[in-house]
Structures are given as structure tokens and as C-alpha cells.
């Protein structure tokens, strides 16, 4: 009987080692590279108009599968983007991020210019 008791104590890890292992896992996984800080949407698209002051219209194209016919369909969305310095020009490929409402229709802000128009 004493042999069985010794075996059970050796095979069962103590709680302190379990919590230490869990704590080390959370420390390693917390500062992951590429993890977004918030859940705001990020889109990429082409600038189609810069006629307004500090505002640009970006066309974002999404490819979705049709529910009935299972064919891939392209859907375009017009995003009104805040451009503080009026640096965008028609044809630029940009990355935009969702933000609080800035005007009646403007809900996106410029993150970066991926590619300039030629």
C-alpha cells in the first residue's frame, strides 16, 4: 500500500507548477507581433475622387460567393475617408481604418498609402 501512495504523489503535478506553466504561457502569447489592438475594420481600396476638402472617396472591392449560384461576385463599397493633409490623388491604393463618425457620411480614416498612382 505505501508504494501506491508514493506513485500517486510522484505522478500528480502540484498546483504551483501548473499555475507557473499557465502564467508563462500567457506571458509568451500576450505580445504577439501583428495582433491588432482593437477590433476596428481595416480595408484596402482605390481612391476614386478627391473633389472634397479633407475627404476622399475610396472604392473597396469585396469578393463574395453568391448564396444560390455559388459564383464569385465582386461588390464595390464607397468609403468616405478623412484625409487631413489632402495628400491623396485619384488612383492611389490606400489602407483605411474604421473610426468614429466624423461627419454625416465619413466613418473612415487614412492609415497609409500602399501605392501611388502612376
C-alpha positions in Angstrom: 0.0 0.0 0.0 2.7 2.6 0.7 4.1 2.0 -2.7 0.9 3.1 -4.4 0.7 6.3 -2.3 4.2 7.1 -3.4 3.5 6.6 -7.0 0.4 8.8 -7.0 2.3 11.7 -5.4 5.0 11.4 -8.0 2.7 11.3 -11.0 0.4 14.2 -10.0 1.9 17.6 -10.5 1.5 20.1 -7.8 -0.7 23.2 -8.3 2.2 25.6 -8.1 3.8 24.1 -11.2 0.5 24.1 -13.1 -0.1 27.8 -12.4 3.5 28.6 -13.2 3.1 26.9 -16.6 -0.1 28.7 -17.3 1.4 32.1 -16.3 4.4 31.5 -18.6 2.1 30.7 -21.5 0.1 33.9 -21.1 3.3 36.0 -20.9 4.6 34.5 -24.1 1.4 34.7 -26.1 0.4 38.3 -25.0 2.9 40.4 -27.0 2.3 38.7 -30.3 3.5 40.5 -33.4 0.8 41.5 -35.8 -2.0 41.3 -33.2 -4.5 44.2 -33.6 -5.1 46.4 -30.5 -8.7 47.0 -31.4 -11.5 45.4 -33.4 -11.9 48.2 -35.9 -12.1 47.1 -39.5 -9.3 47.8 -42.0 -10.0 47.9 -45.7 -7.9 48.5 -48.8 -9.1 50.2 -51.9 -8.6 52.6 -54.8 -9.2 56.4 -54.5 -11.9 57.4 -56.9 -12.5 61.0 -56.0 -10.7 63.8 -54.1 -13.1 66.7 -55.0 -13.9 67.5 -51.4 -11.7 69.2 -48.8 -10.0 66.7 -46.4 -12.2 63.9 -47.8 -11.6 61.2 -50.4 -13.8 58.5 -51.7 -12.3 55.1 -51.8 -13.8 52.1 -53.7 -13.3 48.9 -51.7 -13.9 45.7 -53.7 -15.0 42.6 -51.9 -15.3 39.2 -53.5 -18.1 37.1 -52.1 -19.8 33.9 -53.1 -23.4 34.1 -54.3 -25.7 32.3 -52.0 -27.7 30.5 -54.6 -25.4 30.2 -57.6 -22.1 29.8 -55.7 -20.4 32.0 -58.2 -17.9 34.6 -57.0 -19.3 38.1 -57.3 -17.5 41.4 -56.8 -19.2 44.0 -54.7 -18.0 47.6 -54.5 -18.4 49.8 -51.5 -17.8 53.6 -51.4 -15.9 54.6 -48.3 -15.7 58.3 -47.3 -12.2 58.7 -45.9 -10.7 61.5 -43.8 -7.6 62.9 -45.4 -6.3 65.7 -43.2 -3.5 66.9 -45.5 -5.2 66.4 -48.9 -2.3 64.2 -49.9 -4.3 61.6 -51.8 -4.8 61.6 -55.6 -7.1 59.6 -57.8 -5.8 56.1 -58.5 -3.8 55.7 -55.2 -4.2 52.4 -53.5 -4.7 53.1 -49.8 -5.4 51.3 -46.5 -8.2 52.8 -44.3 -9.5 52.1 -40.8 -12.9 52.4 -39.3 -13.3 55.3 -36.9 -15.9 57.3 -35.0 -18.4 59.3 -37.1 -16.5 62.4 -38.4 -19.4 63.8 -40.4 -22.8 62.6 -41.8 -21.2 60.0 -44.1 -17.5 60.0 -43.2 -16.6 57.0 -40.9 -13.1 56.0 -42.1 -9.6 57.5 -41.7 -6.4 57.1 -43.8 -3.9 54.7 -42.3 -1.3 54.5 -45.1 -0.8 54.9 -48.8 0.1 51.5 -50.2 0.8 52.5 -53.8 0.8 55.9 -55.5 -1.0 56.3 -58.9 1.3 56.4 -61.9 
